[in-house]
Amino acid sequence: MNTQPSFSQLPAALSVPSKAFMYRFFLSACFLILVLCSLILGHSAMGVFILALMDMLFCADILLRCGLKDLLNGRFSLSLLVSVCALCGFLYSVLNSFHFVTWHGPVTDLYVYTMLLITLVLWVERRLSREKERTRVFIKKLDDFLPKSARLCVGRQFRIVFATELKVGDLVFVKTGERLPCDGIIRKGKTSIDEQLITGNMMPTAKRLGNRVYAGTLNKSDSIYVEVTQTLPSSAIMSIINAIKNSERQRAAQRSLLDNYAAWVFPFIAVCSVLVYGGLLYHYGIGQWQAYLGVFLFVTALFCPAAFAFAVVFPWFFARAGAKRLQLKIQNLHALDKIVNADTLFFDKTGTLTYGELRVSGVYPVNEESRKPLLKAVITAEQMVDGPFADAVNTYSREHKIKPNKLLTFDVLPGLGVQARSRGNDIRAGSIPWLSEQGIAVSQEITQQCEAAICVAVNGVYLGYLTLADELRPGAQEMVQLLKSKGKDIILVSGDNEASVSTIAKQAGIEKYNFFVLPKTKAEVVSNLQGLGQQVVMVGDGFNDIIALLKADAGVVFSSGRNVYNNWVDVIVKRRDLKAIGYLFSIHKKLRSTIGQNVVLSVLLNGLLAAYLVWQSVSGPAAWQWPVAGALVVVIIVWLNSARMLHIK
């Protein structure tokens, strides 16, 4: 069961658009520069106060509002922490600058430090907000693929209706250049259709009478009449869009690590400030409470280091760079927690555990006379298809110099096979279940083969089959042993036959496997385990795995030229071996360690700086440059510590 927090449970800043932080960041930076110039040139305290007040009113206002909302909801967050410390710093500066009270102030003022803190936190919040918004633009683009209207056939006339108003059995007319408003079957006409979003095939697919078409795909060549078999809300493209949107909602509903650490740092700062203030009152007497109130405000303000805002951002930046050197693209760093803490990992076979570069290992015609027609038919049908099976067949045809016949139409059925027409012959090349569903008797000896197989029939007559062999990626056994040592349940799922899947599973050391699994079934298995409360990770490649990848708590995909949906997966692997999974565990461990070190370093070093300034203030207040310089030094130290993420072992 998914345990992601809802938006009402998350810090208020996560619901703020990144633009709101961006505008205030640039304005705050301008105010900071003006204050620096005023202090350096010795302008009046009133001018500096006005600039700092404007920064609080027009820039820090968003942090104050978010912090107040979090406080009212009983949450500690980065916004609340910064709001309290910034207010203390501003109040300290105002009271100390205008001498409203006589007290013991460690520095002349904290205007620059407070404004620097506000500016840096606004930049960090903008970056965190953009992490949440990164792929929302792609969701909007997907919505643009959905047709808004349809041309419904009523007798001999057409009536324009909303695409959502169509019903199963309706007949619609689709012109050239229009997107189909439903899943259906062509009842009149022939055309070519761009189905890249559905099948991943970059080439337009030829369609004729009786062929299946999908909503959201683009009609390229000629007008057609389509009978509705699935309305837009229940179409294939809608299931993908819904899966993507749900995936993005889960990503957006993730609490920032900075907010998690702020929940611990805030009480720590409060306790330290109270202890320092209480210690001074105990030493000098309770009657000096007003004189040492400045120390309390100063310590509270300075104990929130500017470097704390970068404790997570810097390691994330270097972690992505370090992962890139290992040929890994981490698009969602929150997913590393899901991968490490997952109960079950699903692995696709072809293209994931194996290279996905199949080679034809055997040709088995029903008789010797069928050998040539078998090869001619399968090579003709697969010549324009993009996929590992087709690549193997096309490579075989080039090596054996077999020329395919001219192809009139072809239709790719994901997870099933290819249906094509050439020289008046109807060719079907695909899986055993699919041909069996078409009423074609398939030889039972295929099930005994250890390789993947392509069964071939021409005009309903079974001609034989080809076997294809794939190679297990290096590091598979080591990866499986690593996951088992961490208590993970590993399941291999594939659309291939039992013999082929069991062979690869045995080679990799995986005991649990499922075969003849179609794309929708993979997603259903993932959902079923999540319903039992398990955290699931899907590792796959290509279109057949995309819905399962999106439904899983985290998705890892092995990149290839066929990947269409790379924008929405969490991790993209560009390596040839399976060391990537082990590297993800190493990156997560080092990332968590580095972030924790950064938090401790930033708070501890700023605490030591505050203690030093309080101690030396016996001889008089220090200049305003001290806390600013100290804060920047701590930022540099955090940056250098984070740079260790570039080297992952």
Buried (B, 14 or more C-beta within 10 A) or exposed (E): EBEBEEEEEBBBBBBBEBEBBBBBBBBBBBBBEBBBEBBEEEBEBEEBBBBBBBBBEBBBEBBBBBBBBBBEEEBBBBBBBBBBBBBBBBBBBBBBBEEEEEBBBBBBBBBBBBBBBBBBBBBBBBBBBBBBEBBEEBBEEBEEBBBEEBBBBEEEEEEEBEBBBBEEEBBBBBEEEBBBBBBBBBBEBBBBBBBBBBBBBEBBBBBBEEBBBBBBBBBBBEBBBBBBBBBBEEBBBBBBBEBBBEBBEBBBBBBBBBBBBBBEBBEEBBEBBEEBBEEBBEEEEEEBBEBBBBBBBBBBBBBBBBBBBBBBBBBBBBBBEBBEEBBBBBBBBBBBBBBBBBBBBBBBBBBBBBBBBBBBBEBBBBEEEBBEBBBBBBBBBBBBBBBBBBBBBBBBBEEEEBEBBEBBBBBBBBBBBBBBBBEEBEBBBBBBBBBEEBEBEBBEEBEEBBBBBBBBBBEEEBBBBBBBBBEBBBBBBBBBEBBBEEEBBBBBBBBBBBBBBBBBBEBBBBEEBBBBBBBBBBBBBBBEBBEEEBBBBBBBBBBBBBBBBBBBBBBBBBBBEBBBBEBBBBBBBEBEBBBBBBBBBBBBEBBBEBBBBBBEBBBEBBBEBBBBBBEEBEEEBBEBBBBBEBBEBBBEBBBEBBBBBBEBE
